[in-house]
Amino acid sequence: MPATPWDLDEDPDDHDDDTAPYWEAGHHMPTDARAMGLSAHVPDGALLDFAGRLDATNRRHRVTAWFMLLVFGMPVFFALLRVVQLF
């Protein structure tokens, strides 16, 4: 009989190693970012961790990635327009 979530005989915290659970933030951080001291607790590190969790095979994740690219690219585009307008 398969174990159910409300089965009291099985301890969900019973595991051999002391690693953090997979859902904890910071597991998808690039090693270079960790070497620079970024973690999921600072804004830049949280953004990198979020982007590292995106899966290219999931359509919603691809749409989210394109939306993020658009949002972060718009200030650069407007700054370039301002420079072109000055000359």
C-alpha positions as CSV (number, residue, x, y, z in Angstrom):
1,M,0.0,0.0,0.0
2,P,1.5,3.4,-1.0
3,A,2.2,5.9,1.8
4,T,-0.2,8.8,2.0
5,P,0.7,12.3,3.1
6,W,-1.2,11.9,6.4
7,D,0.5,8.5,7.2
8,L,1.9,8.9,10.7
9,D,4.3,5.9,10.4
10,E,6.6,7.6,8.0
11,D,8.8,10.6,9.1
12,P,9.1,13.1,6.2
13,D,12.3,14.5,7.8
14,D,14.0,11.1,8.0
15,H,16.9,11.3,5.6
16,D,20.6,10.3,5.9
17,D,22.4,13.4,4.8
18,D,22.3,17.0,6.2
19,T,21.6,18.6,2.8
20,A,19.0,21.3,2.5
21,P,15.7,20.4,0.8
22,Y,15.4,20.9,-2.9
23,W,12.7,23.6,-2.5
24,E,15.0,25.9,-0.5
25,A,16.3,28.9,-2.3
26,G,19.8,29.1,-3.7
27,H,20.2,25.7,-5.3
28,H,20.1,27.0,-8.9
29,M,22.7,29.7,-8.4
30,P,25.7,29.5,-10.8
31,T,29.0,28.7,-9.1
32,D,30.5,32.0,-10.3
33,A,27.8,33.9,-8.6
34,R,28.4,32.0,-5.4
35,A,32.1,32.7,-5.6
36,M,31.2,36.4,-5.9
37,G,29.2,36.1,-2.6
38,L,25.7,36.3,-4.1
39,S,23.0,34.3,-2.4
40,A,19.3,34.0,-2.8
41,H,18.9,36.6,0.0
42,V,20.1,39.6,-2.0
43,P,18.1,41.0,-4.9
44,D,20.6,40.2,-7.6
45,G,21.1,36.7,-6.3
46,A,17.4,36.1,-6.0
47,L,17.0,37.1,-9.6
48,L,19.7,34.7,-10.7
49,D,18.2,31.9,-8.6
50,F,14.8,32.5,-10.1
51,A,16.2,32.6,-13.7
52,G,18.1,29.4,-12.9
53,R,14.9,27.6,-12.0
54,L,13.3,28.3,-15.4
55,D,12.9,25.2,-17.6
56,A,13.2,25.7,-21.3
57,T,10.9,22.8,-22.1
58,N,8.0,24.5,-20.2
59,R,6.1,27.0,-22.3
60,R,5.2,29.2,-19.4
61,H,8.8,29.4,-18.3
62,R,9.8,30.5,-21.8
63,V,7.2,33.2,-21.8
64,T,8.4,34.3,-18.4
65,A,12.0,34.4,-19.7
66,W,11.0,36.6,-22.7
67,F,9.0,38.9,-20.4
68,M,11.9,39.3,-18.1
69,L,14.2,40.0,-21.1
70,L,11.7,42.7,-22.3
71,V,11.4,44.3,-18.8
72,F,15.1,44.5,-18.2
73,G,15.9,45.5,-21.8
74,M,13.4,48.4,-22.0
75,P,15.5,50.8,-19.9
76,V,18.5,50.1,-22.1
77,F,16.4,50.7,-25.2
78,F,15.1,54.0,-23.9
79,A,18.6,55.1,-22.9
80,L,19.8,54.4,-26.4
81,L,16.8,56.4,-27.8
82,R,17.7,59.3,-25.6
83,V,21.3,59.3,-26.8
84,V,20.3,59.1,-30.4
85,Q,17.8,62.0,-29.9
86,L,20.6,64.2,-28.4
87,F,22.7,63.8,-31.6
